[in-house]
Amino acid sequence: MSAMSRIEREKKAHNLFTRFEGNPILTADHWPYAANAVFNPAAAQLDGQTLLLVRVEDMRGFSHLTVARSPNGLTDWTVDSEPTMTADPSTHEERWGLEDPRIVWLEEQKQFAVTYVSFSEGGPIVSLAITKNFRTFARLGGLLPPEDKDACLFPRRFDGRFALIHRPIVRGEAHIWISFSPDLKHWGDHQLLIPTRAAYWDCHRVGLACQPIETPQGWLIFYHGVRSTTAGQIYRTGLALLDLQRPWKLLRRSDEWILGPHAQYERVGDVGDVVFPTGATVNKETDELRLYYGAADCTVAVATTRMTDLLDYISASPEVDD
Ligand code: BMA
């Protein structure tokens, strides 16, 4: 058992993140062309700037991805004048648009991997694109059959294999899985990683939030959890820790959510009561982690915390038995 009492830990969970006072940082009004909503952004650092690959929903209700850049990650965003990645509707895979990207730096390839949802006629598919500059992309296509979403690669191989966290729907249930591949194309050895938890805030659905964050204690995993209530679904964010060398091993999991809909822009929108993180940046010098998230399926917001606080909190969270 940890030294922190449950009450102390709840207080810590409640105070872990500080919302940026300038939230929401991006809205459809910032966009250089007509859009209904801009949300669920992937995040990376490139050329001394923060880059967000933002999901943009057009007036048909279909989505594409567009880059926004900022010198400080908070303000002064410049949005690409045209969509950066659009669906190819002539393919079965991308019939109804591209959604909810995640970005990770692949150490071996020295390129960014973008995993995103292609909305196919058969349901959502996880697709992969590789890029150096977010201007040109090598599109490697779908990785696994539908229905699957909320996916991200790890930055390197484990025992010679790449690893993918994703969220297939299996028997109607929405749990987080991990799968492995020798070549980023053929995937297998599928294992359940983080299941939903009966009665908790994450009892109905879970899915990966942003990219896995490497720490000396293990991989920090942010995930969204859903509870369905009589008033609708509530999307909140929790934290888990995976073994550094064996990421298929879940070490700890937060009892509490650490970010939930509270601000007006999170409570009210196209889909109210949704915080949906999909990107993070870490500044090792300042110890700061910034979590970028979609708020109420309408806008992009950011909240900040310290890596040491996250690690203190997850170290005080329950261990998970095998
Ligand atoms: C999920 C995804 C997200 C969306 C969220 C809340 O299932 O489709 O794109 O932000 O629902 O509506």
Residues whose N, C-alpha, C, O or C-beta is under 5 A from the ligand:
A	BS01	BMA	D100 V271 V274 F276 D297
